[in-house]
Amino acid sequence: MLEAFAWLGPARRQALVVDNPRRLAEELAPVTPVPETLSAPRLPEAESVVSEMPYARAREWYGDPLPPLVQERLDKEVQAILRHGFASIYYIAHRLVRKSLEDGYLVGSRGSVGSSLVATLLSITEVNPLPPHYRCPACRFTEFVTDGRVGSGYDLPPRPCPRCGTALIGDGQDIPFETFLGFEGDKVPDIDLNFSGEYQPEIHRYTEELFGQGKVFRAGTIATVASLTAFGLVKAWARETGRDLPATTVEWLARRLVGVKRTTGQHPGGLMIVPQEADIHAFTPVQHPADDREADVVTTHFDYHAISSRLLKLDLLGHDDPTAIRMLERLTGIPPREVPFQDPATMSLFSGVEALGLSDPDQLGSSVGSLGLPEFGTRFVRGMLEETRPRTFAELVRISGLSHGTEVWANNAQELIRRKVAGLSEVIATRDDIMTYLISKGLPPREAFAISESVRKGKGLKPEHIARMQEHGVPDWYVESCQKISYLFPKAHAAAYVMMGWRIAWFKVHHPLAFYATYFSVRADDFEPEPFLGGVPAINARLQDIEAKGNEATAKERSLVTVLEVGREMLLRGFHFEPVDLERSDARQFLMRPQARALLMPFIALPGLGASQAEAIVAARAEGPFLSVEDLRERARLNRTVIDLLRRAGALGDLGETNQLAFF
């Protein structure tokens, strides 16, 4: 450039090419495509609520003045939340959960939000992160157990209050706050919530009502080409163009396709919230799904990961567990919050089958009674239960953590337990375990936190970490276990999952027919009437048929396996199924018949009969009895295929074919 302007002379050339451009650049303000800092909505009452409500609730639980341990934890959390401007995020979550609870639906927390005592006291999460403790609901007596002999307050033995004799409440899961907001309390809170699947549309609508129209958008996603898809695309291209490519060339081309944008979509429950004073276009363009401008849904054009630290993202997901618990409450009249977390019969499900009234585990195909329970019903987790035989709530939380981690159970904790190097309560199960264990060994909290963060992100241990751990007497097996881990589950998330699963397990023991009605109603789409009506031998035959297919089994058949296993368990416990009945069956739900110890199948349980057709039958039936098959077809607007389905299922009984015959 200097040479191109040599004719100007040295001084003018230097000014024109170098000095003036630099001066102009220095005078220009930095330009960024999107804001670099978080722009979260600020609700005017948020700071006062976060400053006052947790303390008021804590005094209701623990008395006034608060125990030092509670006071110090609350002060630390509240100060960090207010100092870093996170009060509105907490308050928003509080409002959403309160709305759901008022409408009768429990909410499950995800991630590490249960590490925050403020979140607990604002009812954002049910998980209490304090150390295990007793508290008296009458006189507010409190006693903390901090010597490590108990991992969960739910495992504390029942005892009366030494002051007033009232039965004490056991609580506390012992989870450090740092795993949620970081050691300095400056990490943006990521509050993920599980709402009932049937209630999710309502909570999304309420969110828009809370913030106003044009301020709530669905979180956009960008799907990219995956490795297997890339290989398929390259091979298809080679085949269509007549090219015979060597394997190395196919691999080379496929590697360059991996990560290429394939399509856009939307997060199943993610909402991006724009502050009142801001415009969405300052952060991202927006779009309608499939370019349908008539659709109510508007998504961010940028992938939500790219703007998640600029806009508040709420994960308001739909989940089966809150739906199931709501249904159990409807069927039994028992509020789920009254389900006790200390019940020997429920606890025994995770180590045996006696509570089911079964004496022969071989008939069940499992030596534990956790079939159909969230978190604990899969074959993988049942295998973990059979190896460990957990006896406490704290051990169930550890099982949940182990089952969700990567490189945590297989070839790691499992081998340590098998070789009796360490027990279930000693192996690394969650990301919080490392921090609390290292602090107990004498490492400074900040250092323990840094090591736990490195391990839980799959980065292993640095040489200086290993040296410090060895200086404080950390055994070699523990160090080696840390080195293998790729991902660790948050303890708060595991505890929240187990709490939901425990409630459903309690109903399974004490209200079995309601449990099975709920289980099959939620999974009515994965149902085949014939094996269930044919008894245990028919179910066993269908299971063997699917097993024999191996990898050739369809996805629907694989999802049917656990449903068949739960159905077999129900039959072994002395209950049975009744076939679809035109005059009595519900459209979607299995109906309890307590006197007959039976469940009546719904219309939707018939493969090929859709939800709208099932609803149409029930709606037409409400108008009056069906006079004939012809009357049923006309009033419910059914086609011949659906009529044939009902006939083959025996649902039509002796109903005549035409209205004329009905008169004779």
Buried (B, 14 or more C-beta within 10 A) or exposed (E): EEEEEEEBEEEEBBEBBEEEEEEEEEEEEEEEEBBEEBBBBBBEEBBEBBBEBBBEBBBEBBBEEBBEBBBEBBEBBBEBBBEBBBBBBBBBBBBBBBBBEEEEBBBBBBBBBBBBBBBBBBBBBBBBBBBBBBBBBEBBBBBBBEEEEBBBBBBBEEEEBEEEEEEBBBBBBBBBBBBBBBBEBEBBBBBBBBBBBBBBEBBBEBBBEBBEEEBBBBBBBBEBBEEEBBBBBBBEBBEEEEEEBEEEEBEEBBEEBBEEEBEBBBBEBBBBBBBEEBEBEEBBEBBEBEEEEEEEEBBBBBBBEBBBBBBBBBBBBBBBBBBBBBBBBEBBEBEBEEBEBBBEBBBBBBBBBEBBEBEEBEBBBBBBBBBBBBBBBBEEBBBBBBEBEBBBBBBBBBBBBBBBBBBBBBEBBBBBBEEEBBEBBBBBBBBBBBBBBBBEBEBEBEBBBBBBBBBBEEEBBEEEBBEBBEEEEBBEBBBEBBEBBBBBBBBBBBBBBBBBBBBBBBBBBBBBBBBBBBBBBBBBBBBBBEBBBBEBEBBBEBBEEBEEEEEEBEEEBEEBBBBBBBBBBBBBBEBBBBBBBBEEBBBBBBBBBEEEBBBBBBBBBBEEBEBEBBBBBBEBBEEEEBBBBBBBBEBBEBEEEBBEBBEEBEBBEEBBEEEEEBEE
